[in-house]
Amino acid sequence: MIQPSQVIKVVKVGGAILENEMALANFLTAVNASGEAVVIVHGGGSAVDQQLHQAGLQSAKIDGQRVTSVEQIDIIIGALAGTANKKLVAAAQKAGIHAVGLSLADGPLCSLEPVPSLGLVGEPKPETAANSAGQALIHGLLAQGFCPVISSIGIDDQFQLRNVNADYAAAAMAMLLQAELFLFSDVPAILDLQQNPINELSLVEARILLTESFIQGGMRVKLKAAILAAERARRSTAIAGWADAQTVIALLRGERLGTHIRV
């Protein structure tokens, strides 16, 4: 149960860990052992790719974001809000977490701005931070000892379901809850041009890094999401690896590991 003075931690997972049962179990056990108030946001690219392939449909990405056509949206909704979400809920419950599966569309948790160049894709609007209905839903669950597990399927102002990049979804939840944001991936930190880990960045330094040509694809999206969350939630954000359980616990308890963006 969340304490009044406790800072909420928004944790984003996706990619390889969702396909690795042992790694996911270790990660979720570490999240539970941290004793922190946690909200989990997830992607599920592998499940999406598999189900699109089975349907005979091709998938494409632009700047790290998936293009989502009218023909694909129902499959992607099923893969993310269905298969990936419920598998993650089951794994979390197995690790001792009282997990409740949600999507961005529930409540709704955030408002979306359509991104026509990517098809049926949306990006969270800045006013998400003032969404009292979303805040009430998540705070109510946390207050009763539940852990929200949120898929990145959202709904726009015309009630159209849209696919949302999971890093942006996690940033939106950090803004909504004035929470610290942790974007976990299979790399332990952002790497510089010489492939050395970058331990800490100011907001100004992070914005400059975003303009560098070697920051591409998924890492570019992660960095942009971390900057947005740091700017609007005014709390630190981190991009870090999920592989080591003790590192995960230490991060959630406040140690500066991975790449931290300070405010």
N, C-alpha and C positions, 0 to 999 in steps of 0.2 A: 504494500500500500504506500502511495506516495506521501511524503511529508511536506508540509506547507513551504518549507525553505528549500526543498530539493529541486535542483535543476534537472529538467528532462533531457535525456540524451536520445537524439534521433540517429538510428543506425541504418545505413543502407547496405544491402548485400545483393549480389547478382553474379552473373557469369558462372565461372567454373565451380564455385563452391556449392551452387544449387544442384549440381550433377555429381557431387562427391559426398556420399552419405556419411562417411567417417569424418571428413573435414567439417561438414555442416554440423554434425553432432557435437564435435569438440568446440566449435565456435559458439553454438547456442548454450552449451554447458558453461562456457566462460562468461557469456552475457548474463546468465542466471546467477553465477557465482559472484559477479561484480556487486550485486545488491543495489544497483542503480535503477531509476525509473526509466524504462526504455520503450521507445516506439520503433518498430522495425518497418522499413520500407524496402520493397524488393522489385527487381526486374525479373527476367526469365527468358533471356534471348535464346538459349538452347532449346527450350520447350517450344518457343514460337517458331524457330527455324525448322524443328522436327515436324511440327504439325502443318506448317505451310508446305514443306516438301511432300508430306503424305497427300496433301490436297493438289499437288502438281503446280504450286504457285511459287514464283521466284521472289526473293527478298533483296532489297537494296537499302543502303544507308548513305546519307549525306552528312558530312561533318559529324559523324558519330551517332546520328539519329536515324531511326528506322523510318523509311517511307511506308505509309500505311494506306493502301487503296480500299475502295468500297468493297471489293471482292475479298479482301483480307481481314477486315475489321472484326467480323464475328469470330474468326479463327483466333485472332490475337486476343480478343476479350476472353475467350475460353481458355487459352493457354496461360494468360497472366492472372486474371481474376479467378479462374477455376483451378486448373492443374497446378501451376506454380504456387499459388496462394495456399491451397489446401495441403499440399505436400509440405510446405514450410510450416504451416500451423501444426500439422501432425508431428513434425520433427521437433518443433519448439515445445510442444506438450510432452513429448518423450523426454526432453531435457529438463522437465520440471517447471516450465514456464506456462502460465495460464493464458494461452494465446487465443486471440479473437481475430478472425479473418475479416478484413474490410478492403474496400477500394477507395480511391479518391472521389468516386462518384457518390459514396455514401455520405449523407448529410446535407449537401456535399461538403467534403473537407476543403475544397478549394475551387475557385473560379478559373476557367480556362480561356485563353486567347487562342483561337484557331491559327494554325500555321499552314496556309493553303499550299505552299510549295512542297510540303511533305505529305499531302493528302489529309487523311483523318487523324491528324496529330494536333495536340494542344500543348501550350505552355502555360504554367500557372501565372495568373495575374498578380501584380504587386499587392492589390487589395486583399489577397488571401490572408495577410497578417491580421486583418480586422474581421475575419469571419467568425462571428460569435457562435454560430451553430456548430461549426467544426471544432472550435475550442471546447465547447460544452460536451460534445460527444467524446473526444479523446480524454479530457480531464475526468469525465465521469467514469470511463473505463479504468483509467489509472488509479483513481481514488478507491476503486473496489478491488484493486490488486490484479487487474487484467493487463496484458501486454497486447496492444493493437499491432496487427501484422497487415500492412497496407500494400496492395498492388497498385501499379501505376496506370490504371484505367480510370479516366475522369470523364466529366460531363460538362458541356459548354452551356452558354446561356439559352441556346435553342434546344437543349435537352438531347443533343447528339453525343453519344459516347465516343471518346477519343483516346488514342494511345498517347501516353506521356513518357518521355524519357525518365527512367527511374532516378537518376541523379537529380534532375530538376524537381521531380516529385518529392524527394527527400529534402531538398532545400526548401521547398514550399512548406513542408511540415515543420521544419526548424523555425521558419519565419512565423508560422501560425502559433507555435507553442513557446516562442522565445527560448528555443532550446539550443544546446550544443549539437553540432552535426558531425557525424563520423561516416565518411564514405570509404567502405572497406572494399578491397579488390585483391587480385592475386599478386600485386606488386607492393612492397612495403612502404613506398614513398614515391613522390614525383622525382624523376631523375633529370639532372642537368644535361647539357650537350655532351659532357664527358662520361655520362652514365653514372654519375655520383649522386647519391640521395640528397635532396634538399630538405633540411630539417625544419626551417622556420622561414616564414615570409610575412612581411607587413602587407596590409591591403594594397598599398601603392606598388610594392614589389610584385605582388601576385598579379595585379593588372598588367604590369610590364611583361611579366613572364607569359601571360596569355597571348601576347602579340608575337612571341617567338615562333618561328616556323617549325621547330622540332616538337612543339606541343601540338599533337594532332589527335584526331579520332576521339576515342572514348576518354582519353586522359584530358583532352581539351574540354570536353563536356563536364567532366568531374571538376576541373579547376574553375570553370565558369560558375558551376552550381555552388561550389564552396565560397567563391567570392560573393555571390548574391546573398547567400545565407549569412555570411559574416557582416555584410553591409546592413542588412535589414533586421536581423535578429540581434545584432550587436553582441554576439558571443563568438568564441573561437570555433573554428572548424578544422577538421583534420582529414587527410587522405592517407590511409594506412593499409597494411596487409592483414589478412584474416588468418594466416597460417599458424601463428603461435598463440596458444590460448592465454599464456601469461601476459603477453603483449596486449591482447584484447582487454583483459581485466585491468591492467595498468592504465591503458588509455581511457577507459570508461571512468576510472577513479581519479583521473586528472593529470596523469603523467604526460609529458610532451614527447610523443613518439610519432613516427611517420613524418609527414609534412604538415605542420601546423600553420594556419593563417591566423595571425593575432589581430585583435581589434583594440 
